[in-house]
């Protein structure tokens, strides 16, 4: 069966949240220790995270979570056309010319755009509109992650050919329960793969970055040696929904290397990490069906069905293919071109939505 066009699900002019996955060709361990060749490519995980950081600072897209493994990576993102709409024409042109520079320094960094280069975008209305749309388009974000890393890896080994398996996979997250389940699923990926024993030792995950930021905040409580903009999680969207909700408008970020200061879950970082730790313990200990009598309050607040939580947190990627959410949330979603409803057998696991 032919794959459904992403345009049926995604509209870059509509704020929405997505789980995106990209795999190395033939699922080879091209970003970790390759048991076949005996080579170790762990350093490429650093390339990927550095690329995520750079794009998060220039795109109109919030990065909510990520995990980088040996043969694939996960990103949880929210596109922000509302934030892009607040940028001036000059800001749009400048960001694009940083992302796609016409000139680079000797170290490979983008040169500051000239007036002529800026006018080549701001002076052409159709070009400017197109670039505004691209800056809130997850497809362009993923493209700008994959292509440079593939070229750098091929150059490193002096070879040609594919590095990534093909078109990245994306699942729309329709409600908070789907977003919570997906975030836990992504942050626990290294634990399920046997690469770590706890969230704090899960390298190259958003959970590890948030934990490091908490530890940094605690150590810097009595001084000012750790500015906010260099926090390990400064480029990630804040987790608590309330953090950005008090700000008027789209809560665009002006002091940190990220698109906005809007959170995405109705819980604190500590509450999220407690839930992550509890869920991880159940999976690692092999007690997948053992649900404790007293569930964390957040599960009740979001209306997540108790028996299905562990199945969601461990098998989210297998259960949901195009859209994820509760029954009513999924039923509201329609394809962009034919307006046909999406069908999702597992929406019941996320409650009524």
C-alpha positions in Angstrom: 0.0 0.0 0.0 1.3 3.4 -0.9 2.2 5.6 2.0 -0.2 8.4 2.8 1.0 11.9 1.8 2.2 13.9 4.8 0.2 16.8 3.5 -3.0 14.9 4.4 -2.0 15.2 8.1 0.3 18.2 8.4 -0.4 21.9 7.9 2.6 24.2 8.6 0.2 27.1 9.2 -1.5 25.2 12.1 0.1 24.8 15.6 0.4 21.0 16.2 2.6 18.5 18.0 4.5 15.7 16.4 6.5 12.6 17.1 9.1 12.1 14.4 11.5 9.2 13.9 14.3 8.7 11.4 16.4 5.5 11.0 19.8 4.8 9.5 19.8 2.8 6.3 19.0 -0.9 6.9 18.9 0.0 10.6 22.7 -0.2 10.7 24.4 1.2 13.8 25.8 4.2 12.0 25.5 6.4 15.1 26.9 4.0 17.7 29.0 0.9 18.0 28.6 -1.2 14.8 29.0 -4.9 15.7 29.5 -5.9 12.1 32.3 -3.5 11.2 33.6 -3.2 14.7 33.7 0.6 14.3 32.3 3.0 16.9 30.3 6.0 15.7 29.1 7.4 19.0 30.5 10.8 18.2 27.8 11.2 15.5 25.2 11.4 18.3 27.0 14.7 19.3 26.6 15.8 15.7 22.9 15.2 15.8 22.3 17.0 19.1 24.4 19.9 18.0 22.2 20.1 14.8 19.0 19.9 16.9 20.3 22.8 19.0 21.1 24.9 16.0 17.8 24.4 14.3 15.8 24.9 17.5 17.5 28.3 17.8 16.5 29.4 14.3 13.3 27.6 13.3 9.8 28.5 14.4 9.5 25.0 16.1 9.6 24.0 19.7 11.7 20.9 20.5 9.8 19.2 23.4 11.8 16.0 23.6 14.5 13.9 21.9 16.4 10.6 22.1 19.4 9.6 20.0 20.2 5.9 19.7 22.7 3.9 17.7 20.5 3.5 14.6 17.7 6.0 14.8 16.6 9.1 16.6 13.3 10.5 18.0 12.1 14.1 18.1 8.9 15.4 19.8 8.2 18.8 18.2 5.6 21.5 18.1 5.5 23.8 15.1 4.8 27.5 15.9 3.5 29.5 12.9 2.0 31.9 15.5 5.5 32.7 16.7 6.9 33.1 13.1 4.0 35.5 12.4 5.5 37.9 15.0 8.9 38.0 13.3 9.6 40.9 11.1 10.5 40.4 7.4 14.1 41.1 8.3 14.1 38.5 11.1 12.7 35.9 8.8 15.3 36.6 6.1 18.2 36.6 8.7 17.1 33.3 10.2 16.9 31.6 6.8 20.3 32.9 5.7 21.8 31.5 9.0 20.1 28.1 8.2 21.1 28.2 4.5 24.1 30.6 4.3 25.3 31.9 1.0 28.7 32.4 2.5 30.6 30.8 5.4 33.6 31.6 7.5 36.8 29.5 7.4 35.4 27.5 10.4 32.3 26.7 8.5 30.0 29.0 10.4 27.4 31.2 8.5 28.7 34.7 7.6 26.5 37.7 8.7 24.1 38.3 5.8 24.7 41.4 3.7 22.0 43.9 2.8 21.8 42.6 -0.7 21.3 39.0 0.5 18.6 40.2 2.9 16.8 42.1 0.1 16.9 39.0 -2.1 14.3 37.6 0.3 12.5 40.6 1.8 12.1 42.3 -1.6 10.3 39.3 -3.1 6.9 38.8 -1.5 6.3 35.3 -2.8 9.8 34.2 -1.6 9.3 35.7 1.8 5.9 34.0 2.3 7.4 30.7 1.2 10.2 31.0 3.7 7.9 31.9 6.5 6.0 28.7 5.9 9.2 26.7 5.8 10.3 28.0 9.2 7.3 26.4 10.9 7.4 23.2 8.8 8.6 20.0 10.5 9.5 18.5 7.1 12.0 21.2 6.5 13.3 20.9 10.1 13.9 17.1 9.6 15.4 17.7 6.2 17.9 20.1 7.7 18.8 17.6 10.4 19.3 14.6 8.1 21.1 16.0 5.1 24.1 17.7 6.7 24.7 14.7 9.0 24.5 12.3 6.1 27.0 14.3 4.1 29.4 14.7 7.1 29.2 10.9 7.8 29.9 10.0 4.2 32.8 12.4 4.0 34.2 10.9 7.2 34.3 7.5 5.7 35.0 8.6 2.1 32.0 6.8 0.7 28.8 7.6 -1.2 25.2 6.5 -0.8 22.3 6.7 1.5 22.8 7.2 5.2 19.2 7.5 6.3 16.6 4.8 5.5 14.2 7.1 3.7 11.4 9.4 4.5 11.1 10.1 8.2 8.1 8.8 10.0 5.7 11.2 11.8 2.7 10.8 14.2 0.5 13.7 15.1 -0.2 14.0 18.9 -3.8 15.1 19.2 -4.1 15.7 23.0 -2.1 16.0 26.3 -2.5 12.3 27.1 -0.9 11.3 23.8 1.9 13.9 24.3 2.6 12.6 27.8 2.7 9.0 26.7 4.9 9.8 23.7 7.3 11.9 25.8 7.8 9.1 28.3 8.2 6.6 25.5 10.9 8.7 23.9 12.8 9.4 27.1 12.7 5.7 28.1 14.0 4.5 24.7 17.6 3.9 25.8 16.4 2.0 28.9 14.3 -0.3 26.8 17.2 -0.8 24.4 19.5 -1.8 27.3 21.8 1.2 26.8 21.2 2.7 30.3 19.8 1.8 33.7 18.2 5.1 34.7 17.0 8.4 33.1 20.0 10.3 34.4 22.4 7.8 32.7 20.4 7.8 29.4 22.8 9.7 27.2 21.5 12.0 24.5 17.9 12.3 25.8 15.8 15.3 26.8 15.3 13.6 30.2 19.0 13.6 30.9 19.3 17.3 29.8 16.4 18.3 32.1 17.9 16.4 35.0 21.3 18.0 34.5 19.6 21.4 34.5 17.9 20.7 37.8 21.2 19.6 39.3 22.8 22.8 37.9 20.1 25.0 39.4 20.6 23.4 42.8 24.3 23.9 42.7 23.9 27.5 41.5 21.2 28.4 44.1 23.6 30.6 46.1 25.4 32.3 43.2 24.9 33.5 39.6 27.6 31.4 37.8 25.1 29.5 35.6 23.2 31.9 33.4 19.9 30.7 32.1 20.9 30.6 28.5 23.6 28.0 29.0 21.5 25.6 30.9 21.7 22.1 29.4 18.1 22.2 28.5 17.9 25.9 27.5 17.3 24.9 23.8 14.4 22.7 24.8 10.8 24.0 25.4 10.1 24.3 29.1 8.1 21.3 30.3 5.5 22.9 32.7 2.6 24.3 30.7 2.1 27.1 33.3 5.6 28.5 32.7 4.7 30.2 29.4 0.9 30.5 29.9 1.1 33.7 31.9 2.8 35.5 29.0 0.6 37.3 26.4 0.6 36.1 22.8 2.6 33.1 21.6 5.3 33.4 24.4 8.1 33.8 21.9 11.5 33.4 23.5 13.9 36.4 23.4 16.7 35.4 25.8 17.2 31.6 25.2 18.2 29.6 22.1 14.7 28.3 21.4 11.6 29.3 19.6 9.3 30.0 22.6 8.9 29.8 26.3 5.6 28.0 26.2 5.4 24.7 28.1 3.6 21.6 27.0 2.5 19.5 29.9 0.4 20.3 33.0 3.1 19.2 35.5 6.4 20.2 36.9 9.7 18.7 35.8 10.0 16.9 39.1 6.5 15.4 38.7 7.4 14.3 35.1 10.7 12.7 36.2 8.9 10.9 39.1 6.4 9.4 36.5 9.3 8.6 34.2 11.2 6.8 37.0 8.1 4.9 38.1 7.3 3.8 34.6 10.9 2.8 33.9 11.0 0.7 37.0 7.9 -1.3 35.9 9.3 -2.0 32.5 12.9 -2.7 33.5 11.8 -5.0 36.3 9.5 -6.9 33.9 6.4 -5.9 35.8 4.6 -4.5 32.8 1.2 -5.4 33.9 1.7 -4.7 37.6 -0.1 -1.4 38.2 0.2 0.0 41.8 -2.9 0.8 43.8 -2.1 4.5 44.0 -1.2 6.0 40.6 0.6 9.4 40.2 -2.0 12.2 40.3 -1.1 13.3 36.7 -2.6 10.1 35.2 -6.0 10.9 36.9 -5.9 14.5 35.8 -5.3 13.6 32.2 -7.9 10.8 32.2 -5.5 8.1 31.0 -6.8 4.6 31.4 -4.9 2.8 34.2 -4.5 -0.6 32.6 -3.1 0.8 29.3 -0.4 3.2 30.6 2.5 0.7 30.6 1.5 -0.6 27.2 1.5 3.0 25.9 4.8 4.0 27.5 6.6 0.9 26.1 5.0 0.5 22.7 3.9 3.9 21.7 5.8 3.8 18.4 4.2 0.5 17.4 0.7 1.4 18.4 0.3 4.7 16.6 1.1 5.2 12.9 -0.4 8.6 11.8 -2.2 10.3 14.6 -2.3 9.6 18.4 -4.8 10.7 21.0 -8.0 9.8 22.8 -11.1 8.6 20.8 -12.8 12.0 20.5 -9.5 13.7 19.6 -8.7 11.2 16.9 -12.3 11.4 15.5 -11.9 15.2 15.2 -8.8 14.8 13.0 -9.5 14.7 9.2 -7.3 14.4 6.2 -6.5 17.7 4.7 -7.5 16.9 1.1 -10.4 14.4 1.4 -11.6 15.2 4.9 -11.8 11.5 5.7 -11.5 10.5 9.4 -8.4 8.8 10.6 -8.9 5.4 12.1 -6.9 4.4 15.3 -7.6 1.1 17.0 -5.6 2.1 20.1 -7.3 5.5 20.9 -9.1 3.8 23.7 -5.8 3.4 25.6 -5.6 7.2 25.9 -9.0 7.6 27.4 -12.0 9.5 26.0 -9.7 12.5 25.0 
